[in-house]
Amino acid sequence: MPPTRIVIAALAITISAAAPTAHAGPGKAPAVLASLPEDTTMLVSIDLKKVTAAAIAHDALDMVKQQAADQLAQMKAAGIDVEKDVSKVFLALAGAGLTNAGNARLKILVAEGKFKIDADAMTDPSKTYEGVTYWATAKADIAVIGKRLFVVSDGHMPDLIDVIKGKVKNAVKSTVAKPLRAAIGATAVTNAGWVVGVVSDTDRSAMGAQGADMSWFSASAALRNDAVDVAVRVGMTSPDKAKSMADTANQQLGQAQQAMSQIGLADLAKSLNIGANGSVVAMAATVTKKEIGTITSLMSMVGSSMGASTTAPPPPTTPTTPPAPPATTKSQTQPSTSTKSKTP
């Protein structure tokens, strides 16, 4: 199985299993930030080791393992055990906002773990840039640099190598990436998963008055044995704007809590807490294991309903996965057989 597809499949499996991701408190920016360009606008992180170790995720993991048994078998046949060999996966978009992510300048997947690509087994053409050999497929470029596997949208590996080599600015110190770093600073980066994003001028225009004063956002959650503590942060342009948004949300909170209680989410409704801290709007809530099941069932019902009433699903507006290149290896000649809430 091509190494790129292995990692992307692992990512898909992890995202499905990690519906409750993790959050604790603000932490140091991840080292991978030094490998990302200064115009990075969205970053997703999933720690596979911590997701698989979380008791509350076990049922979801078992279900995913059953549904993806063939893919997991193919990965093992290629020498990669997802749970043992892949430690972390990052997804990044650069050069585009949330509302036009499909036009991103770079779509990047970075996987950390144990990777050993047999160059002789690769049939895709290899290229060398700045001393780095990479494989150029029809839809993406692939390279192993240090202990990371990089998958970049077609033809753009040299752009990413320039960032890694320090020839162009990365997201660590550039003033362009200041909002991204602010979002990361409000998010725990040491737990199982999180997502941060920058609200661009294009996004603000598309969202109208609702997004006019937003600068960035983050979402994360802390895994416990029987519940998930969810945290959402929205960075505003000023403390006054943050207070105004929090006040508006709290005015509508009672009605929302009543509606949630009626569909089996009473504990979640009671735990909702919204406030402003400086220029940041913070929301905290706790979801019990039982309520996670309720939410999953509701989402399934909504999905089935939409599928039954639509002839064709609409195209995704914010894709977060880089393209999976049709890379092949010489060995691939046969088809595969297949609580108590916390204040923000």
QUIDA-V254518 format. One record per residue. N is the residue number from 1. RES is the residue in one letter. SS is DSSP state (A for helix, B for strand, O for the rest). OMEGA is omega in whole degrees, -180 to 180 (* if undefined). BURIAL is b if it has 16 or more other C-alpha atoms within 10 Angstrom, else e. Layout:
BEGIN
n: (N;N)
res: (RES;RES)
ss: (SS;SS)
omega: (OMEGA;OMEGA)
burial: (BURIAL;BURIAL)
END
This chain:
BEGIN
n: (1;2;3;4;5;6;7;8;9;10;11;12;13;14;15;16;17;18;19;20;21;22;23;24;25;26;27;28;29;30;31;32;33;34;35;36;37;38;39;40;41;42;43;44;45;46;47;48;49;50;51;52;53;54;55;56;57;58;59;60;61;62;63;64;65;66;67;68;69;70;71;72;73;74;75;76;77;78;79;80;81;82;83;84;85;86;87;88;89;90;91;92;93;94;95;96;97;98;99;100;101;102;103;104;105;106;107;108;109;110;111;112;113;114;115;116;117;118;119;120;121;122;123;124;125;126;127;128;129;130;131;132;133;134;135;136;137;138;139;140;141;142;143;144;145;146;147;148;149;150;151;152;153;154;155;156;157;158;159;160;161;162;163;164;165;166;167;168;169;170;171;172;173;174;175;176;177;178;179;180;181;182;183;184;185;186;187;188;189;190;191;192;193;194;195;196;197;198;199;200;201;202;203;204;205;206;207;208;209;210;211;212;213;214;215;216;217;218;219;220;221;222;223;224;225;226;227;228;229;230;231;232;233;234;235;236;237;238;239;240;241;242;243;244;245;246;247;248;249;250;251;252;253;254;255;256;257;258;259;260;261;262;263;264;265;266;267;268;269;270;271;272;273;274;275;276;277;278;279;280;281;282;283;284;285;286;287;288;289;290;291;292;293;294;295;296;297;298;299;300;301;302;303;304;305;306;307;308;309;310;311;312;313;314;315;316;317;318;319;320;321;322;323;324;325;326;327;328;329;330;331;332;333;334;335;336;337;338;339;340;341;342;343;344)
res: (M;P;P;T;R;I;V;I;A;A;L;A;I;T;I;S;A;A;A;P;T;A;H;A;G;P;G;K;A;P;A;V;L;A;S;L;P;E;D;T;T;M;L;V;S;I;D;L;K;K;V;T;A;A;A;I;A;H;D;A;L;D;M;V;K;Q;Q;A;A;D;Q;L;A;Q;M;K;A;A;G;I;D;V;E;K;D;V;S;K;V;F;L;A;L;A;G;A;G;L;T;N;A;G;N;A;R;L;K;I;L;V;A;E;G;K;F;K;I;D;A;D;A;M;T;D;P;S;K;T;Y;E;G;V;T;Y;W;A;T;A;K;A;D;I;A;V;I;G;K;R;L;F;V;V;S;D;G;H;M;P;D;L;I;D;V;I;K;G;K;V;K;N;A;V;K;S;T;V;A;K;P;L;R;A;A;I;G;A;T;A;V;T;N;A;G;W;V;V;G;V;V;S;D;T;D;R;S;A;M;G;A;Q;G;A;D;M;S;W;F;S;A;S;A;A;L;R;N;D;A;V;D;V;A;V;R;V;G;M;T;S;P;D;K;A;K;S;M;A;D;T;A;N;Q;Q;L;G;Q;A;Q;Q;A;M;S;Q;I;G;L;A;D;L;A;K;S;L;N;I;G;A;N;G;S;V;V;A;M;A;A;T;V;T;K;K;E;I;G;T;I;T;S;L;M;S;M;V;G;S;S;M;G;A;S;T;T;A;P;P;P;P;T;T;P;T;T;P;P;A;P;P;A;T;T;K;S;Q;T;Q;P;S;T;S;T;K;S;K;T;P)
ss: (O;O;A;A;A;A;A;A;A;A;A;A;A;A;A;A;A;O;O;O;O;O;O;O;O;O;O;O;O;O;A;A;A;A;A;O;B;O;O;B;B;B;B;B;B;B;B;A;A;A;A;A;A;O;A;A;A;A;A;A;A;A;A;A;A;A;A;O;A;A;A;A;A;A;A;A;A;O;O;O;O;A;A;A;A;B;B;B;B;B;B;B;B;B;O;O;O;A;A;A;A;A;A;O;O;B;B;B;B;B;B;B;B;O;O;O;O;O;A;A;A;B;O;O;B;B;B;B;B;O;O;B;B;B;B;B;O;O;O;B;B;B;B;B;B;O;O;B;B;B;B;B;B;O;O;O;A;A;A;A;A;A;A;A;O;O;O;O;O;B;O;O;O;O;A;A;A;A;A;A;A;A;A;A;A;O;O;O;O;O;O;O;B;B;B;B;B;B;O;O;A;A;A;A;A;A;A;A;A;A;A;O;O;B;B;B;B;B;B;B;B;B;B;O;O;O;B;B;B;B;B;B;B;B;B;B;O;O;A;A;A;A;A;A;A;A;A;A;A;A;A;O;A;A;A;A;A;A;A;A;A;A;O;O;O;A;A;A;A;A;A;O;B;B;B;B;B;O;O;B;B;B;B;B;B;B;B;B;A;A;A;A;A;A;A;A;A;A;A;A;A;A;A;A;A;A;A;A;A;O;O;O;O;O;O;O;O;O;O;O;O;O;O;O;O;O;O;O;B;O;O;O;O;O;O;O;O;O;O;O;O;O;O;O)
omega: (-178;-177;-179;-180;178;-177;-180;177;178;179;-179;179;-178;-179;180;-177;-171;176;166;176;-170;178;175;177;-178;-178;-180;180;-179;-178;-178;-179;179;179;-177;-178;-176;180;174;-176;178;179;177;179;175;177;-176;-178;-176;177;-178;-180;-176;-177;-176;-180;-174;-180;180;179;179;180;-180;179;178;-177;-177;-176;-179;-180;180;178;179;179;179;178;179;176;-180;173;-173;-176;-177;-169;180;-177;-179;175;176;172;-180;172;179;175;178;178;-179;-176;176;-176;180;180;-178;178;178;171;-169;169;177;177;178;-180;-180;-179;177;-179;177;-177;-179;-178;-178;178;177;-178;177;178;178;178;-180;177;-180;176;178;180;-178;178;-177;-175;-178;174;-175;176;170;-179;-174;180;-179;173;-180;174;-174;179;-170;173;-173;178;177;178;-179;178;177;178;-178;-180;179;179;174;-174;175;-175;-176;-175;-177;178;179;-177;-178;178;178;180;177;178;179;180;179;-172;174;-180;-177;-179;-166;-179;179;176;176;179;177;177;-176;176;178;178;-178;178;-179;-178;179;-175;-178;-177;-173;-175;179;178;-179;176;172;178;-179;180;179;-180;172;-178;-174;-178;178;177;-175;177;176;179;175;178;-179;-177;180;176;180;180;179;180;-180;180;180;179;179;-180;-180;177;-179;-173;-178;179;179;-180;179;180;-180;180;-178;-180;174;-179;-175;-179;177;-179;-179;-175;-177;-178;-178;179;179;177;-174;-179;-178;171;-176;175;176;178;178;179;179;179;179;-178;175;177;179;180;179;179;179;178;179;179;179;179;179;-180;180;180;-178;-175;-178;179;179;-179;179;178;179;-179;-180;179;-179;179;177;-179;177;-176;179;-179;179;176;-178;-180;-177;-178;179;178;-179;177;-173;*;-170;-174;178;177;-177;*)
burial: (b;b;b;b;b;b;b;b;b;b;b;e;b;b;b;e;b;b;b;b;b;b;b;b;e;e;e;e;b;e;e;e;b;b;b;b;b;b;b;b;b;b;b;b;b;b;b;b;b;b;b;b;e;b;e;b;b;e;e;b;b;e;e;b;e;e;e;b;e;e;b;b;b;b;b;e;e;e;e;b;b;b;e;e;e;b;b;b;b;b;b;b;b;b;b;b;b;b;b;b;b;b;e;b;e;b;b;b;b;b;b;b;b;e;b;e;e;e;e;e;e;b;e;b;e;e;e;e;e;e;e;e;e;b;b;b;b;e;b;b;b;b;b;b;e;e;e;b;b;b;b;b;b;b;e;b;b;b;e;b;b;b;b;b;e;e;e;e;b;b;b;b;e;e;e;b;b;b;b;b;b;b;b;b;b;b;b;b;b;b;b;b;b;b;b;b;b;b;b;b;e;e;b;b;e;e;e;e;e;e;b;b;b;b;b;b;b;b;b;b;b;b;b;b;e;e;b;b;b;b;b;b;b;b;b;b;e;e;b;e;b;b;b;e;b;b;b;e;b;b;e;e;b;e;e;e;b;e;e;b;e;e;e;e;b;b;b;b;b;b;b;b;b;b;b;b;e;e;b;b;b;b;b;b;b;b;b;b;b;e;b;b;e;e;e;e;e;e;e;e;e;e;e;e;e;e;e;e;e;e;e;e;e;e;e;e;e;e;b;b;b;b;b;b;b;e;b;b;b;e;e;e;e;e;e;e;e;e;e;e;b;e;e;b)
END
